[in-house]
């Protein structure tokens, strides 16, 4: 991906890769079918498997619907949409973006600035459990280090432009 950045007037929208979600759909679908097959011999186990992996099928199908998930980078901050839930984070409320490996999966994370007091209990719990306050649900077609670099470039450029204006 291109690492040169110039902040546009409006926004840049990054979308999750559908291929990763298709693999999850196939994986969850196969295990759901195994759960159905297991119902005769082991009904409790079969229903547990169907419930868990069937939920995965539903969630993956929702993520494949256009507009359900994206990351929008704007001059004032970033808008994160995941499973039709949307939240906004201002660049001035974030520290540097960095990569953390969780469960063998690299993800982009950040801590909030000391003056940011919103959702303090959730942030403290997250910090206790994971050592970070927040993270993105996807890498949107980038590697985690590339996305962290892109977000840091946006943050630095937008904050510098805001200070100069």
N, C-alpha and C positions, 0 to 999 in steps of 0.2 A: 504494500500500500504506500501511497505517496506520503512522505513525512513533511513536505513543505506545506506551510499553512498561511493562509490569509483569511481573516475572519470576514465572512460575507455579511451583507446587510441584514439578512433574515436568519437563516438556519441551515444546518446540514442534518439530514436524518439518516441514521444507520439502522439497518434491519438485521435480525438474526438470520443465520444461514439455515435455509429449509432442510438441507441435507442432514445435518445433525439431528434435527427433529424427526426426520423420516426414519433414521436408524432407531431412534427411541420408540417410534410408533411400531416398527417391525418387531423389535425386542419385546415390548409390552404386549403386543398382539399375540406373539407366539406363546408367551407365558400365560396369557389369558386363555388361550386354546388348551394349553396343558392343564390348567385349572378345571376347565369344563370336562376334559377327559378324565380327570381324577375324581370327579363327583361320585361316580359309582362305587369306587373302592374306599375312598377317604372323603366323605362329604364335608367335614369341617375344614380340612386342609384345602379341599377344592374351592370352597366358598371364600376362604381367606385369600387364596391366590387370585381368584377372579376379582375380588374386591380391590386388592392392592394394585394388580397390574391392569385391571379394567379401568381404574381411576387414572392410571398413567396414560392409557389410550385416550381417554376423554381430554385430559389436560394437554397432551400433545396435539390432538386435533384442534383444540382452541388456539394453541400457539401458531398453528399453520394458517389460521384465518387472517387475511390481510388487515393490518391496523391494530391487531391485538397486542403486538409487542414491537417496540422500537426505542432508540435512544436519539433524542433530538438535541443537537448542540446549538445553543443560541448565544448571542453576545453577552447576555446577563447570567446565563447558567445553563443547566441541562435539564431536560424533561425526560423522565424515564417512564416507559409504559410497559407493563408486563401483565399478561392475562387480564387485560382491560382495566387494570388499576394504574393510575397515573400519579406521579409525584414530581415536584420541581425542586431543584437544588441550585442555589445561587453559587457562582464561582467564589464569591467572597466568603462563603461559609465552609469551603472545603480546604483541606491542606493538600499536599502533593498526592497524586495518584500513584499507586504502586501495585505490584503483583504479589499475590499470596497463593500458595498451593494448598488447597483444601481437598482432602480425599483423592489425591492424585490429579485433581483438576485445577489448572491455573485460573485465577480470577482477578479482576481489577478491583481494588479496594481503596478506601481513603478513611481518614479521620476528619472530624469537623474541627474548625478553628475554636480556640478557647472561648470566644464570645458568643458562640452559637449555643443557645440554651433549649432549643426545641427537642422534645422527645428524649430527655436526659435519661430516664429510666431504661428505655429500650437500648439506647447507646451504651449505657453502663453494662447491661446484660450481654450485649453483643461483644463488648470489649473483654468481659470475663470469659465468655465461651470461645471466642475466636481470636482475640488480641487486636481486633480492628472494630471500628464503629459502623462501617457500612461497606457494601460491595455491590457490584453490578450483577444482574442475573444472567448475563450473556456477554460474549465478546464481539458480537455483531459482525462476523466475517473477518475479524482481525485476530492476530495472536494476542494474548494478554499483554505482553510487553509493548507491542505496537499500539494497542488501544490506550494503555496507560500513558505512553509517550504522546499520543495524539491529544488526550484529555489534558495533560500538563501543558502542551503547547497552546491549546484553546484557553485554558485557565490563565496562563501567564500573559498571553496576547490580549485577551479581553480585559483583564485587570489593569494592564499597562495602558490600554486605550481609555479605559474608564478614568484612570488617574489623570491622564493627559487632557481629558475633555473638561 
